[in-house]
């Protein structure tokens, strides 16, 4: 592995802002470019939102950010993944490596330090070929099309929906203890 994952920290504020600014053109077509958003993101961490930074092991640079949002437990055990990759690491395979680590953590049981999720979904704008390719590389299956799903860049944007369950993720214990 060339990367590791970890929760963001207050001391990441400068590196995060720099990575987002450097990557503004790369991510701006699909997601808001908010280089100063880390303090707010840190405040919102909790049962419904867990953020992971993907960090390059050799340089310590930020490869990307992954939000596991809209986490609902109980009978659903579902979360939605949103992510940004940062230059100069985009296109090097490091984001895929980091996403695999995030998926391992999401599907691991809570006693093992995981989130204990059963299902994850990724929603991607139809023209975002790189993110769609990443979802497919990770084994997510296409579930459908959602018109006008998110308000981004001044308009409601359509999204393609992909999903993956613990049973479909290699190495997942996928134990259903709800009887």
N, C-alpha and C positions, 0 to 999 in steps of 0.2 A: 504494500500500500504506500502511496505517496502522500496521503492525507490523513488527517484525524478530524474528529468532530468534537465540539464542546459548546456549552452554553455561552452566550455573549456576556461580557462583563463591562462595567463602567469604563475601565481603562482601555477598552477597545474603541472608544469613541473616535479618536483621531484616525486610526487605521481604517475603521469602517467608513468614515466620511470621505477619506481619500480614495478608497476602493470604489465607492458609489460614484464619486465625481469622475474618476478616471473611466468609468464604465457607463457614463450617462447615455451616450449615443447607443451603446450596445443594448441596454435594458430599457431605455426610455420609450421605445415603441410599444412595449408590452406592459410595463409596470411603472408606477410613479417613481421618479428619481428624487429621493429624499435623503440627502447625505447627513442631515442633522437629526434624523429620526431615531437614533439608537436610544437616547434616554427615555423617550416615550415607549419604545418597544420593550425596554427593560421593565418599566413600570407595569406593563400589561401582561407580563409572564404569570402564568398560573394554571389552574386545571383545564382551562379552555384554549390555551395558547402556549406552545413550547417552541422556542427558536433554537436552532443549531447553526453555528458557524462552521464552515468547512475550511480547514487551515492546511496549507502546504507544509509538509514536514521539513523539507529542506530549507525553505526561506522564511517560514513563519507567516507568509503572506496570506491574505484572505482570498480563498478560491470562490466562495459563495456563501449565501445565506439561505436557510430552509426554515420556513414557518410551518409548523403543524398546528393548524388553526381549527376552529369549530369542533374541538374535541368534545364528543358526547360519549359518556360511558353507559352503564346500565345494560340494556338489551341491545344497544346499537354498537358501542365500542368502535366508533368511526372518527376519522379526522380528515381534514383537507390539507394537502401539501401545496405550498406556494414557494417559489424559489427564484433567486437571481444568481447568475454566475458573473464573476468579475474578471476584467482584463488584468493581467495578460494570460490568465489561466483558461479562459474560455476556449473550447476546442481542443484541449489537451487530454481529455478523459478524466481529469481530476474531479470534475463535478459528478460524473457517473460513480466514481469510487466513493465519494462522500455521500451521495444519495443512498448507496448500498448500506453504508454504515447507519444512516438515519433510519432506513427501513428496518434494519436489524433491531435498532433501539425501539422503534415504534411497535414492532410485533413481539418483542420480548415481554415476558410477564413483569408485573410491577415488583414482585419480590426480587427479581434479578436486575432491578434498576431500569427496566423498560417502561413504556407507556401502557402496555397491555391492550393494545388496539387489535381489533379483528379485521377492520377494513380501512383502506385509505383511498382517497380519490384525488385526482389531479384534474383541474379544469384549465384548458389552454385555448387561447384564441386560434381560430382555424388557420390563420396565415403564419403562425409561429412554428415553423417546421422543425427548428432545433429542439424546442421543448416537447413537441409531439414525438420526435425521434428518441429523446431521452426517456419519456414515459414508456414507449414501446420497448426500448433496450432493457428497461428494468422489469419488464414482464407485465406492465399494466395493460388491461384489455379495454378496448373502446366500448363505452356503454351508451353513448348517445350525444345529442346535440341540444344545447340549451340557448335559446335565443335571448338576447338582451340580458345577460346574466350579471355583469359587473359594470359599474360606471367608471370608466377609465378615459383619460385624455379628453374629457368633455362630452363623452357619448356613452350610451349603453352598448356594451360589446358582447357579441355572441361568443360561446365557448363550446369546445368539444370536451366531453367528460370521459375520463379513463378511471378505472378502479382496479384494485388488487386486494385480495384477502390473505389472511395469514396462511391458509392452506395452500395458497398458490406461491408463497414466498419460500425459496429454497432455504432449508435450515431452520425454519420456524417450527416450534413445537406444536403450535396450533391446537392447543388443548381447550376444549369447551367444558368448563367446570360449572356451567349453569344448569346442567341436568336436562 
